[in-house]
């Protein structure tokens, strides 16, 4: 069931309805807040909406890289399991 979560970032409060676990919400909000504040410190002249876009693009870039790394990992694991299965099958044929 959705619940209302309010969070503050860059001096503004935002409401958010979510059904995510409390621990996940806290981690997500902390990550977003840290990213926004990091951009705000380095670019104090950018308005909040541009900071939000930069943060979104940065996080999306990290997600895409993580997804690609995970896909490559799965391929490597599948290949390793396939080789192990072949070795096991071959060793069982000789017994």
C-alpha positions in Angstrom: 0.0 0.0 0.0 1.3 3.4 -0.9 2.4 5.8 1.8 3.4 9.4 1.7 7.0 10.2 2.3 8.2 13.8 2.5 11.8 14.6 1.9 13.8 17.8 1.7 16.6 18.6 -0.7 18.2 21.9 -1.6 15.9 23.7 0.8 12.6 22.4 -0.8 10.3 19.8 0.5 8.9 17.2 -1.9 6.1 14.6 -1.3 6.4 11.1 -2.7 3.9 8.3 -2.6 5.6 4.9 -2.6 5.1 1.3 -1.5 8.9 0.6 -1.4 10.3 -0.7 1.9 11.5 2.1 4.3 15.1 1.0 4.0 15.0 1.3 0.2 13.3 4.7 0.3 15.9 6.0 2.8 18.8 4.7 0.6 17.3 6.2 -2.6 16.6 9.6 -1.0 20.0 9.7 0.5 21.6 8.9 -2.9 19.6 11.5 -4.7 20.2 14.1 -2.0 23.9 13.6 -2.1 24.1 13.7 -5.9 22.0 17.0 -6.0 24.0 18.6 -3.3 27.3 17.6 -5.0 26.2 19.3 -8.2 24.9 22.3 -6.3 28.3 22.8 -4.7 30.2 22.6 -8.0 27.6 24.6 -10.0 26.0 27.1 -7.6 24.5 29.1 -10.4 22.4 26.3 -11.9 18.7 26.3 -11.0 17.3 23.4 -9.1 15.5 21.9 -12.2 18.8 21.7 -14.1 20.5 20.2 -11.2 17.7 17.6 -11.1 18.2 16.8 -14.8 22.0 16.5 -14.3 21.5 14.2 -11.4 19.0 12.1 -13.3 21.4 11.7 -16.3 24.3 10.8 -14.0 22.2 8.2 -12.2 20.9 6.8 -15.5 24.4 6.6 -16.8 25.5 4.6 -13.7 22.4 2.3 -14.1 23.2 1.6 -17.8 26.8 0.8 -16.9 25.7 -1.4 -14.0 23.2 -3.2 -16.2 25.8 -3.8 -18.9 28.3 -5.1 -16.3 25.6 -7.4 -15.0 24.7 -8.7 -18.4 28.4 -9.4 -19.1 28.7 -11.2 -15.8 25.7 -13.4 -16.6 27.2 -14.3 -19.9 30.5 -15.2 -18.2 28.7 -17.3 -15.6 26.6 -19.1 -18.2 29.7 -19.9 -20.2 31.6 -21.1 -17.1 28.6 -23.3 -16.1 28.4 -24.7 -19.6 32.1 -25.6 -19.6 31.8 -27.2 -16.2 28.8 -29.2 -17.3 30.7 -30.4 -20.3 33.6 -31.4 -18.2 31.4 -33.2 -15.7 29.5 -35.0 -18.6 32.8 -36.0 -20.2 34.2 -37.3 -16.9 31.1 -39.4 -16.3 31.3 -41.0 -19.7 34.7 -42.5 -18.9 33.5 -44.3 -15.7 
